[in-house]
Amino acid sequence: MPVTEVEGRRLKLSNLDKVLWPEYGFTKGEALHYYAQVADVLLPHVRDRAASFLRFPDGVDGQRFFAKNAPAGTPEWVSVADVELTRSTVHHVLVQDLPTLLWAANLAALELHVPQWKAVDPGAEPAGPVRVDERLADRIVFDLDPGAPATVVECCRAALLVREALRADGLDAWPKTSGSKGLHLYVPLAPASAEATSAYAKSLARRLEQEHPELILHRMARKLRPRKVFVDWSQNSRAKTTVAPYALRAKARPTVSTPLTWDEVEACADPDELVFLPGDVTERIAAHGDLLAPLLGDHYDLPDMTD
């Protein structure tokens, strides 16, 4: 088993030639190489957040499982946050650095999901159990999910309406593809409770459904979704996670959850225009840098809903 040193950490890498995306012939080694290339822009968006992983050790066509607890044999240098739930404690990995990112990817933990809150104060080491019901959100996410035959094209139309509504409330949003069928919109926030962010997101989604019932849906019932875009506000719950920016997805092709410009959203006329593979993403980073960098800077105050 080859051993390599990454930023002073020794990593044992295995089965690098194993094809994990058979339709595309994309190997685990190529996945690790991709994550090494994008780490500088990916890590700031996941650092200090309790990570969950979708693992598929036999490839995207094989058995897969969602992993929240750090596995047995986790290196001592991997940061772990003990997150207290109502009836249990989950030992979440914190993806703080490149060695941890590559260690996880080597376990075929290739889809990385994080919540809208941080498990520790930025830059601090975890100190004792973290109570999830005390965590404050520092962003809102809207997950725009198309109901067939609607596609990401309709999601783009809906995204523009969400952005318009947010701006009317003094907020702005930044888009990325989900890496699957839809879009994600993020709003950076001054810390607020998950109850408040969820209530605001639901209120905005409900308002948009009332104003654009032919396109937008805020209710979760699947029977209502055909031909519409479900604006999923529920991922703002403390218990929910969203796939991280720049993360690979376990689809037939190694698609990536990719930051977009609003010009791309406005211009989208075909679903294939917003499908990005690892090589596309590294080229985009070279050309544009991190399009989601504004999420790491100034933050908005959550609108007052008591009026």
SELO-817082 format. One line per 2 residues: number of its first residue (from 0); for each residue y, z, x of N, C-alpha, C, O. Coordinates in steps of 0.1 Angstrom, whole numbers. Example, Ala and Ser with C-alpha at 12.3 -4.5 7.8 and 13.67 -1.06 7.14 Angstrom:
<midos>
0	-57 78 132 -45 78 123 -33 78 132 -33 85 142 | -22 71 128 -11 71 137 0 79 129 11 80 134
</midos>
This chain:
<midos>
0	-12 0 8 0 0 0 12 0 9 14 9 17 | 21 -10 8 33 -11 17 42 1 14 44 5 3
2	48 5 25 58 16 24 71 11 29 71 5 40 | 82 13 22 95 8 26 105 20 25 102 29 17
4	115 20 33 125 30 33 138 24 26 143 14 30 | 143 31 16 154 27 8 164 39 8 161 50 2
6	175 37 14 186 48 15 180 61 19 183 72 14 | 171 60 29 165 73 35 153 78 27 148 89 31
8	149 72 16 138 76 9 126 67 11 128 54 12 | 114 72 13 102 64 15 96 61 2 93 70 -6
10	94 48 -1 88 43 -13 75 36 -10 74 27 -1 | 64 40 -17 52 32 -17 52 22 -28 51 26 -40
12	52 10 -25 52 -1 -34 39 -7 -36 31 -9 -26 | 35 -11 -48 21 -15 -51 21 -28 -60 30 -30 -68
14	11 -36 -58 9 -48 -66 21 -56 -68 24 -60 -80 | 29 -59 -58 41 -66 -59 39 -81 -64 48 -87 -69
16	27 -86 -61 24 -100 -66 19 -101 -80 16 -112 -85 | 18 -89 -87 12 -89 -100 22 -96 -110 34 -92 -110
18	17 -105 -118 26 -112 -127 27 -104 -140 17 -101 -146 | 39 -100 -143 41 -91 -155 47 -99 -166 45 -95 -178
20	53 -111 -164 57 -120 -174 49 -133 -173 54 -142 -167 | 37 -134 -179 29 -145 -176 35 -159 -180 33 -169 -173
22	42 -159 -191 48 -172 -195 57 -178 -185 59 -190 -184 | 64 -169 -178 74 -173 -168 69 -172 -154 76 -177 -145
24	58 -165 -152 53 -163 -138 61 -153 -130 61 -154 -118 | 67 -144 -137 76 -134 -130 69 -122 -126 62 -116 -134
26	69 -118 -113 61 -108 -108 69 -94 -107 81 -94 -109 | 61 -84 -104 67 -71 -103 76 -71 -90 87 -65 -91
28	72 -77 -80 80 -78 -68 94 -84 -71 104 -80 -66 | 94 -95 -79 106 -101 -83 115 -92 -92 127 -92 -91
30	108 -84 -100 116 -75 -108 123 -64 -99 134 -61 -101 | 115 -59 -89 121 -49 -80 133 -56 -72 143 -49 -70
32	131 -68 -68 142 -75 -61 154 -77 -70 165 -75 -65 | 152 -80 -83 163 -81 -92 170 -68 -93 183 -68 -92
34	163 -57 -95 170 -44 -97 177 -40 -84 188 -34 -85 | 172 -43 -73 179 -41 -60 193 -48 -60 203 -43 -55
36	192 -61 -65 204 -69 -65 215 -64 -74 227 -65 -71 | 211 -58 -85 221 -55 -96 224 -40 -96 232 -35 -104
38	218 -32 -86 220 -18 -87 234 -13 -87 238 -3 -93 | 243 -20 -79 256 -15 -78 264 -15 -91 273 -7 -93
40	260 -25 -100 267 -25 -113 259 -18 -124 265 -13 -133 | 246 -17 -122 238 -10 -132 239 5 -131 241 12 -142
42	238 10 -119 238 25 -118 249 33 -124 247 43 -130 | 262 28 -123 272 36 -129 271 38 -144 276 47 -150
44	264 29 -151 262 29 -165 250 38 -170 249 41 -182 | 242 42 -160 231 51 -164 231 64 -157 224 74 -161
46	239 66 -147 239 78 -139 243 90 -147 252 89 -156 | 236 101 -146 237 113 -153 232 113 -167 234 122 -175
48	226 102 -171 221 101 -185 206 103 -185 199 98 -176 | 200 109 -195 186 112 -196 179 99 -199 180 93 -210
50	171 93 -189 165 80 -190 152 81 -198 144 90 -196 | 149 70 -205 136 68 -211 132 54 -207 141 45 -205
52	119 51 -205 115 39 -200 104 32 -209 96 40 -215 | 105 19 -210 93 12 -216 85 7 -204 90 -1 -196
54	73 12 -204 64 8 -193 53 -1 -198 48 0 -209 | 51 -12 -190 40 -21 -193 33 -25 -181 35 -36 -175
56	24 -16 -176 17 -18 -163 8 -30 -163 5 -36 -152 | 3 -35 -174 -5 -47 -175 3 -60 -179 -3 -70 -182
58	16 -59 -178 24 -70 -182 29 -70 -196 24 -62 -204 | 38 -79 -200 44 -78 -213 35 -82 -224 37 -79 -236
60	23 -88 -220 13 -91 -231 3 -80 -232 -6 -81 -241 | 4 -70 -224 -6 -59 -224 -1 -47 -231 9 -48 -238
62	-8 -36 -230 -4 -24 -236 8 -19 -230 10 -20 -218 | 17 -13 -239 30 -8 -234 32 6 -240 26 9 -251
64	40 14 -234 43 27 -240 57 32 -235 61 29 -224 | 63 40 -244 76 45 -242 75 58 -235 68 67 -240
66	81 60 -223 79 72 -215 92 79 -214 102 74 -209 | 92 92 -218 104 100 -216 102 111 -205 112 113 -198
68	91 117 -204 88 127 -194 86 121 -180 79 111 -179 | 91 127 -170 88 123 -156 73 124 -154 68 135 -157
70	67 114 -149 52 115 -147 48 124 -136 56 128 -127 | 35 127 -136 29 135 -125 31 127 -112 30 115 -112
72	34 134 -102 36 128 -89 50 123 -86 53 116 -76 | 59 126 -96 73 122 -93 78 128 -80 77 140 -78
74	84 120 -71 89 126 -59 99 137 -61 107 137 -71 | 100 146 -52 109 158 -53 123 153 -52 132 161 -57
76	126 142 -46 140 138 -45 145 130 -58 157 127 -59 | 136 128 -68 141 122 -80 147 133 -89 140 143 -91
78	159 131 -93 166 141 -102 160 141 -116 157 130 -122 | 157 153 -121 151 154 -135 160 164 -142 163 175 -137
80	163 161 -155 170 170 -164 160 175 -175 154 167 -182 | 159 188 -176 151 194 -187 160 194 -199 169 203 -200
82	156 186 -209 164 185 -221 157 192 -232 146 188 -236 | 163 202 -238 157 210 -248 160 204 -262 171 202 -266
84	149 201 -269 149 196 -283 147 208 -292 146 220 -287 | 145 206 -305 143 217 -314 130 224 -311 130 236 -311
86	119 217 -308 106 223 -307 100 221 -293 89 225 -291 | 107 214 -284 101 211 -271 111 208 -261 123 208 -264
88	107 207 -249 116 204 -238 110 191 -231 98 190 -228 | 119 181 -229 115 169 -223 121 168 -209 133 171 -207
90	113 164 -199 117 163 -185 121 149 -182 113 141 -177 | 134 146 -185 139 132 -183 143 129 -169 149 137 -162
92	139 117 -164 144 113 -151 159 109 -153 163 103 -163 | 167 112 -142 180 107 -141 180 97 -130 177 99 -119
94	184 85 -134 184 73 -125 198 74 -117 207 67 -122 | 198 82 -107 211 84 -100 213 75 -88 225 74 -84
96	203 68 -84 205 60 -71 194 49 -71 185 48 -79 | 196 40 -61 187 29 -59 173 33 -56 164 27 -62
98	170 43 -48 156 47 -46 149 50 -60 137 47 -62 | 156 58 -68 150 62 -81 148 50 -90 138 49 -96
100	157 40 -90 156 28 -98 144 20 -94 136 15 -102 | 142 19 -81 131 11 -76 117 18 -77 107 12 -80
102	118 31 -76 106 40 -78 101 38 -92 89 36 -95 | 110 38 -102 106 36 -116 101 22 -118 91 20 -125
104	108 12 -113 104 -1 -115 90 -4 -109 82 -12 -115 | 87 3 -98 74 1 -92 63 7 -101 51 3 -100
106	66 16 -110 57 21 -120 56 12 -132 50 16 -142 | 62 1 -131 63 -9 -143 71 -2 -154 69 -6 -166
108	80 7 -151 89 13 -160 102 4 -160 112 8 -155 | 100 -8 -165 110 -19 -163 121 -20 -173 131 -26 -170
110	118 -15 -185 129 -14 -195 135 0 -194 128 10 -195 | 148 1 -192 155 14 -190 164 16 -202 173 8 -205
112	163 27 -209 171 31 -220 178 44 -218 172 53 -212 | 190 45 -223 198 58 -221 205 61 -234 208 52 -242
114	209 74 -236 217 78 -248 232 76 -245 236 72 -234 | 239 80 -255 254 78 -254 260 91 -249 273 93 -250
116	253 100 -243 258 112 -238 252 115 -224 241 108 -220 | 258 123 -216 253 126 -203 246 140 -203 251 149 -209
118	236 141 -195 228 153 -194 234 163 -185 231 175 -186 | 242 159 -175 249 168 -166 263 163 -165 267 151 -167
120	272 172 -160 285 168 -157 285 158 -145 277 160 -136 | 294 148 -146 293 137 -136 293 143 -122 302 151 -118
122	284 138 -114 283 142 -100 277 156 -97 274 159 -85 | 274 163 -107 267 176 -106 252 175 -106 247 166 -113
124	245 184 -100 231 185 -101 227 192 -114 234 201 -118 | 216 188 -120 211 196 -132 209 210 -128 204 214 -118
126	214 219 -137 213 233 -135 208 240 -148 215 243 -157 | 195 242 -149 189 248 -160 187 238 -172 192 227 -171
128	180 242 -182 178 233 -194 191 229 -200 200 236 -201 | 191 216 -205 202 211 -212 199 211 -227 189 205 -231
130	207 217 -235 205 216 -250 211 203 -255 223 201 -255 | 202 195 -261 206 182 -266 216 184 -277 224 175 -279
132	215 194 -285 224 196 -297 238 200 -292 247 201 -301 | 240 202 -279 253 205 -274 260 194 -267 271 195 -262
134	252 183 -265 258 172 -257 269 164 -265 267 162 -277 | 279 161 -258 290 153 -264 289 138 -260 285 135 -248
136	291 130 -269 291 115 -266 303 111 -259 314 116 -261 | 302 101 -250 313 95 -243 314 81 -246 322 73 -239
138	307 76 -256 309 62 -260 302 60 -274 293 68 -278 | 307 50 -281 301 46 -294 293 33 -291 298 25 -283
140	282 31 -297 275 18 -296 272 13 -310 268 20 -319 | 275 0 -312 270 -7 -324 260 -17 -320 262 -26 -311
142	248 -16 -326 237 -26 -323 237 -36 -335 234 -32 -346 | 240 -48 -331 241 -59 -341 227 -66 -341 224 -73 -331
144	220 -65 -352 206 -70 -353 205 -81 -364 207 -77 -376 | 202 -93 -360 201 -104 -371 188 -104 -378 178 -102 -373
146	190 -106 -392 178 -108 -400 175 -122 -402 184 -130 -407 | 163 -127 -398 160 -141 -398 163 -147 -413 161 -140 -422
148	168 -159 -413 170 -169 -402 183 -167 -395 186 -176 -386 | 190 -156 -397 202 -154 -389 198 -152 -374 187 -147 -372
150	207 -155 -365 205 -154 -351 216 -147 -344 225 -141 -351 | 216 -147 -331 227 -141 -324 240 -148 -327 251 -143 -324
152	240 -161 -331 252 -168 -335 259 -160 -346 271 -158 -346 | 252 -156 -356 257 -148 -367 262 -134 -362 271 -128 -366
154	254 -129 -352 258 -116 -346 272 -117 -339 280 -108 -340 | 274 -129 -333 288 -131 -327 299 -131 -338 309 -125 -335
156	296 -137 -349 306 -137 -360 309 -122 -364 320 -118 -366 | 298 -115 -366 299 -101 -370 306 -93 -359 314 -84 -362
158	303 -95 -346 309 -88 -336 325 -89 -336 332 -80 -333 | 329 -101 -339 344 -103 -339 350 -95 -350 361 -90 -349
160	343 -94 -361 348 -86 -372 348 -71 -369 357 -64 -372 | 337 -66 -362 337 -53 -357 349 -50 -348 355 -40 -349
162	351 -59 -339 362 -57 -329 375 -57 -336 384 -48 -333 | 377 -65 -346 390 -65 -354 392 -52 -361 403 -46 -361
164	381 -46 -367 382 -33 -374 385 -22 -364 393 -13 -367 | 378 -23 -352 381 -12 -342 395 -13 -337 401 -2 -336
166	400 -25 -335 414 -26 -330 424 -20 -340 434 -15 -337 | 421 -22 -353 429 -17 -364 430 -2 -363 439 5 -367
168	419 4 -358 418 19 -356 423 24 -342 421 35 -339 | 428 14 -334 433 18 -321 423 18 -310 425 24 -300
170	411 12 -312 400 12 -303 398 -3 -298 403 -12 -304 | 390 -4 -288 385 -17 -284 371 -16 -279 366 -5 -277
172	364 -27 -279 349 -27 -275 346 -38 -265 354 -48 -263 | 335 -36 -258 330 -45 -248 316 -49 -252 307 -41 -255
174	313 -62 -252 300 -67 -257 289 -70 -245 293 -73 -234 | 277 -69 -249 266 -73 -241 255 -78 -250 254 -74 -262
176	246 -87 -245 234 -91 -252 225 -79 -252 225 -71 -243 | 216 -78 -262 205 -68 -262 194 -73 -253 186 -64 -249
178	194 -85 -249 183 -91 -241 171 -95 -251 161 -100 -246 | 173 -93 -264 164 -97 -274 171 -106 -283 174 -117 -280
180	173 -102 -296 179 -111 -306 193 -109 -308 200 -118 -313 | 199 -97 -305 212 -94 -310 222 -90 -299 221 -94 -287
182	232 -83 -303 243 -79 -294 245 -64 -295 241 -57 -305 | 251 -58 -285 255 -44 -285 270 -44 -281 275 -52 -273
184	278 -36 -289 292 -34 -286 294 -19 -282 290 -10 -290 | 301 -17 -271 304 -3 -267 319 0 -267 328 -9 -264
186	322 12 -271 336 17 -271 335 30 -263 328 39 -266 | 343 30 -252 344 42 -243 352 53 -250 363 50 -255
188	347 66 -250 354 76 -258 357 88 -249 350 91 -239 | 368 95 -252 369 109 -248 358 117 -255 355 114 -266
190	352 127 -248 340 134 -253 342 138 -268 352 144 -271 | 332 135 -276 332 139 -290 318 142 -295 309 137 -288
192	316 149 -305 303 152 -310 296 140 -315 302 130 -320 | 283 140 -314 275 129 -319 276 128 -334 275 117 -340
194	278 139 -341 280 139 -355 292 131 -359 292 123 -368 | 303 134 -351 316 127 -354 315 112 -351 320 104 -358
196	309 108 -339 308 94 -336 299 87 -345 302 75 -349 | 288 93 -349 279 86 -359 286 84 -372 285 74 -379
198	293 95 -377 300 93 -390 311 82 -389 312 75 -399 | 318 82 -378 328 71 -377 321 57 -377 326 48 -384
200	311 56 -369 304 43 -368 298 39 -381 299 27 -385 | 293 48 -388 287 45 -401 298 41 -411 296 31 -419
202	309 48 -411 320 45 -419 326 31 -417 329 23 -426 | 327 27 -404 332 14 -401 322 3 -405 326 -7 -411
204	309 5 -403 299 -4 -407 299 -6 -422 298 -17 -427 | 300 5 -429 300 5 -444 313 -3 -449 312 -12 -458
206	324 -1 -443 336 -8 -447 335 -23 -444 339 -31 -453 | 329 -26 -433 327 -41 -430 317 -47 -440 319 -59 -444
208	307 -40 -444 297 -45 -454 305 -48 -467 302 -58 -474 | 314 -39 -471 321 -40 -484 330 -52 -483 332 -59 -493
210	336 -55 -471 346 -66 -469 339 -79 -467 344 -90 -470 | 327 -79 -461 320 -91 -457 305 -90 -461 296 -91 -453
212	302 -89 -474 288 -86 -479 279 -98 -476 267 -96 -476 | 285 -110 -475 276 -122 -472 271 -122 -458 261 -129 -455
214	276 -114 -449 273 -114 -435 268 -101 -430 258 -100 -423 | 274 -90 -433 272 -77 -427 265 -67 -436 268 -67 -448
216	256 -59 -430 248 -49 -437 249 -36 -429 247 -37 -417 | 251 -25 -435 251 -12 -428 239 -4 -432 236 6 -426
218	232 -8 -443 220 -1 -447 208 -5 -440 207 -17 -435 | 198 4 -438 187 1 -429 175 -5 -436 166 -10 -429
220	175 -6 -449 164 -12 -456 161 -26 -452 170 -35 -452 | 149 -28 -447 145 -42 -441 146 -53 -452 148 -64 -449
222	143 -49 -464 143 -59 -475 157 -65 -477 158 -76 -483 | 167 -58 -472 181 -63 -474 186 -72 -462 196 -78 -463
224	178 -73 -452 183 -78 -439 182 -94 -438 191 -99 -431 | 174 -101 -445 173 -115 -443 187 -122 -444 194 -119 -454
226	190 -130 -435 203 -138 -434 215 -130 -432 226 -135 -432 | 214 -117 -428 225 -109 -426 224 -102 -412 214 -103 -405
228	235 -96 -408 235 -89 -395 236 -74 -398 246 -69 -404 | 226 -67 -394 226 -52 -396 234 -46 -385 231 -47 -373
230	245 -39 -389 253 -32 -379 248 -18 -378 251 -9 -386 | 239 -16 -368 232 -4 -367 241 7 -360 243 6 -348
232	245 16 -368 254 27 -363 246 39 -358 251 48 -352 | 233 39 -361 224 51 -360 221 54 -345 217 65 -342
234	223 45 -336 220 47 -322 230 57 -316 229 60 -304 | 240 61 -323 249 72 -318 243 86 -320 250 95 -315
236	232 87 -327 225 100 -328 221 105 -314 218 97 -305 | 222 118 -312 217 123 -299 203 120 -295 199 119 -284
238	195 117 -306 181 115 -304 178 100 -300 167 97 -296 | 188 91 -301 185 77 -300 190 72 -286 198 79 -279
240	184 61 -281 188 55 -269 190 40 -271 186 35 -281 | 197 34 -261 200 20 -262 196 14 -248 199 20 -238
242	191 2 -248 187 -4 -235 200 -5 -227 211 -9 -231 | 198 -2 -214 210 -1 -205 215 -15 -201 207 -25 -201
244	228 -16 -198 233 -29 -192 225 -33 -180 222 -25 -171 | 222 -46 -179 215 -52 -168 200 -49 -167 194 -53 -158
246	195 -42 -178 181 -39 -177 172 -51 -182 177 -59 -191 | 161 -52 -176 151 -63 -180 145 -59 -194 145 -47 -198
248	140 -69 -201 134 -66 -214 119 -71 -214 116 -81 -206 | 111 -65 -221 96 -68 -222 94 -79 -232 87 -77 -242
250	100 -91 -230 99 -102 -239 90 -113 -232 86 -111 -221 | 88 -124 -238 80 -134 -232 86 -139 -219 78 -142 -209
252	99 -140 -218 106 -143 -206 113 -130 -201 116 -121 -209 | 116 -129 -188 123 -117 -183 138 -118 -186 146 -119 -177
254	141 -117 -199 155 -117 -203 161 -104 -199 155 -93 -197 | 175 -104 -198 182 -92 -194 193 -89 -204 199 -98 -210
256	195 -76 -206 207 -72 -214 219 -74 -206 222 -66 -197 | 227 -84 -210 237 -90 -201 251 -88 -207 254 -92 -218
258	261 -82 -199 275 -82 -204 280 -95 -206 277 -105 -199 | 289 -96 -216 295 -109 -220 310 -108 -219 316 -97 -219
260	317 -119 -220 331 -120 -222 333 -122 -237 324 -128 -244 | 345 -118 -242 347 -121 -257 349 -136 -259 346 -141 -270
262	353 -143 -249 354 -158 -250 340 -164 -253 338 -173 -261 | 330 -158 -246 316 -163 -248 311 -160 -262 304 -167 -269
264	315 -148 -267 312 -144 -281 318 -153 -291 312 -158 -300 | 331 -156 -289 338 -165 -298 332 -179 -298 332 -186 -309
266	328 -184 -287 324 -198 -285 309 -200 -289 305 -212 -290 | 301 -190 -291 287 -191 -292 283 -200 -305 287 -196 -316
268	276 -211 -303 272 -219 -313 257 -221 -314 251 -228 -323 | 250 -216 -304 235 -218 -303 229 -206 -296 235 -201 -286
270	218 -200 -301 213 -188 -296 209 -189 -281 211 -179 -274 | 205 -201 -276 202 -202 -262 213 -200 -253 212 -197 -241
272	226 -201 -258 237 -199 -249 238 -185 -244 245 -183 -234 | 232 -176 -251 233 -162 -248 220 -156 -243 217 -144 -245
274	211 -164 -238 199 -159 -232 201 -160 -216 203 -171 -211 | 199 -149 -210 201 -148 -195 189 -142 -189 184 -132 -193
276	185 -149 -178 174 -144 -169 180 -138 -157 192 -139 -154 | 171 -132 -148 177 -125 -137 186 -133 -128 196 -128 -124
278	182 -146 -125 190 -154 -116 204 -157 -123 214 -158 -116 | 204 -159 -136 217 -161 -143 226 -149 -141 238 -150 -139
280	220 -137 -142 228 -125 -142 234 -122 -128 245 -118 -127 | 226 -124 -118 231 -122 -104 243 -132 -101 252 -129 -95
282	241 -144 -107 252 -154 -105 265 -150 -113 276 -151 -108 | 263 -144 -124 274 -139 -132 281 -128 -126 293 -127 -126
284	273 -119 -120 279 -107 -113 287 -112 -101 298 -107 -98 | 282 -122 -94 290 -128 -82 303 -134 -87 313 -134 -80
286	302 -140 -99 314 -147 -104 324 -138 -110 336 -139 -109 | 319 -128 -118 328 -119 -126 328 -105 -123 337 -97 -128
288	319 -100 -114 318 -86 -112 311 -80 -125 304 -86 -132 | 314 -67 -127 308 -60 -138 318 -61 -150 328 -55 -150
290	314 -69 -160 322 -71 -172 323 -59 -180 332 -58 -189 | 314 -49 -178 315 -36 -185 322 -25 -177 322 -14 -182
292	328 -29 -166 335 -19 -158 346 -11 -166 348 1 -164 | 353 -17 -176 362 -9 -184 356 3 -191 363 13 -194
294	343 3 -194 337 15 -200 337 27 -191 336 38 -196 | 339 25 -178 339 36 -168 353 41 -165 354 50 -157
296	363 35 -172 376 39 -169 383 47 -180 378 58 -184 | 393 41 -186 400 48 -197 391 50 -209 383 41 -212
298	393 60 -216 386 63 -228 395 65 -240 406 70 -239 | 390 62 -252 398 63 -264 394 77 -271 383 82 -270
300	404 82 -278 402 93 -287 395 88 -300 400 78 -306 | 386 95 -305 379 91 -318 390 92 -329 396 103 -330
302	391 82 -337 400 83 -349 398 95 -358 386 99 -360 | 408 101 -363 407 112 -372 403 107 -386 410 99 -391
304	392 112 -391 387 107 -404 390 117 -415 384 115 -426 | 399 126 -412 402 136 -423 412 131 -432 415 137 -443
306	420 121 -428 430 116 -437 425 109 -450 433 104 -458
</midos>
